[in-house]
Amino acid sequence: MKLLIAEDDLTSRTMLNAMAKKWGYDPIAVEDGELAWEVFQQAESPKLLLIDWEMPNLDGLGLCRRIAECASIEPPYIILLTARNDVKDIVNGLDSGANDYIAKPYDQSELKARLQSGKRMLELQAELKKAKEELTFERETIEDIILKMRSSKVFYDRDLRCLEEPVEKTSGDVLLSANKPDGTRHIMLGDFTGHGLMAAVCGPIVFDIFYTMTEKGLPLSEIAGEINRQLLEKMPTGLFLGVILLEFSCHSMHLKVLNCGMSEVLIYRGDQLWRRIQSSMLALGIIPQDFNQAETLELSLDDHVYAYSDGITEVVNQDEEEFGQFRLESSIAEMLQSRAEITFLSQAVLRFRGQAQQADDITLVELSCADALAEK
C-alpha cells in the first residue's frame, strides 16, 4: 500500500521512509504540506497519510483541513505526528480531519500498529465501495427489468390525464388502464407499502392479473379478489397494496368504485367537488375479503373523477407542514376553472414543497367524462 509521508526534518523523514519500506509500504516522502498536497491531488495518490504537525509553507493541520474540504467517496486515512500532547491540541487535530495521532517521540511498534490500523480501515473502505458498486449494478439491472415488464403492458390513456412522480427510478405506485371487450374501461391505482425497488418488484404480479382478467371481460370484484389471493400467497408479511379500482361505461355513464385502503376518490361536477368515495375495505394482501361492495354512481358529461396516492397529500415543506387534502381539492378546482393542464397540480405541489425532499411516490389520475364520450 502507498504511504504519503510529510515531515520537514530530513533525519526523521529518512527514518520514517526506511521503516515504512521495511514494514511493506510503498512510501512517498516530502518535506512540507504544500508538496504533500500536490502528491495527494495526483491520480492514484496514497490514501494512507503520515503527516507532521509542524511544517513550513503548509502545516499538518492546514493540510488536514484542505483535504477534508475535498468531497470524496474514498477519503484518506490521516495519522498526525505531533509533539503536542495537550488534550485541546489533540481534539483540534482530529476536528481538522485527522483520523488518528501519535505523539513524538514515538515508539516504532506503536507507529507500526497505528499504520496497520489505518491500512485495515482503508481496505474495509475499499471492500464496502466494491460491494456498493455491485449492489448498485444489480439494483439498476432489476429496475430496468421491472420497467420493461411495465412497458410491455398496453396502458390505455385516452380520456385520462396522469401525474406520476416516483421518488426513485421505479415506483411503488401502480397505475393501470385497459378496456374490456365491450368497451367498458377499467382503471387501477395502487400504492404498495413503502416505495422504490422493494415495492416495485411486486408490481408485475398485479399487472398480469389486471390486464389478463380485464381482457377476458371479468368484473372488478373478481380482479380484486384474484390480486388479493395472489398477494396473500406470494408477498412477505407487512407488504400490502392499497388500491382503487374504477369501472366506467361511457355508454351508460355509470361508474363503479372499489376503494380498498386508499385516499378518497374525488368527483368534481364542473369545477365543484360533488362526491367523495371513501375506503370501505382493507388494502389487498392483508386478509381474505369479499369485494362485491363496489359503489355505483351515474355521472354527467361535465364530471371529472380523481384517484391519487397519499404521496401527494403528504408532501411536506421546509416547515414540516403537509400539502394536505384541502390544498389538493382547492388546486384541482382552480385547475378546472382555468382549464389548465394536469401539470398545474405538480407545479402547485412543487411550489409548496420548496427545497424540501420528496419522501413518497406521487401518482394521480383524472378521468374526464366529456373526453370519454368524445372518444366513443
Secondary structure, 3 states (H helix, E strand, C coil): CEEEEECCCHHHHHHHHHHHHHCCCEEEEECCHHHHHHHHCCCCCCCEEEEECCCCCCCHHHHHHHHHCCCCCCCCEEEEEECCCCHHHHHHHHHCCCCEEEECCCCHHHHHHHHHHHHHHHHHHHHHHHHHHHHHHHHHHHHHHHHHHHHCCCCCCCCEEEEEECCCCCCCEEEEEEECCCCCEEEEEEEECCCCHHHHCCHHHHHHHHHHHHHCCCCHHHHHHHHHHHHHHHCCCCCCEEEEEEEEECCCCEEEEEEECCCCEEEEECCEEEEEECCCECCECCCCCCCCCCEEEECCCCEEEEEECCCCCCCECCCCCECHHHHHHHHHHHHHHHCCCCHHHHHHHHHHHCCCCCCCCEEEEEEEHHHHHHHC
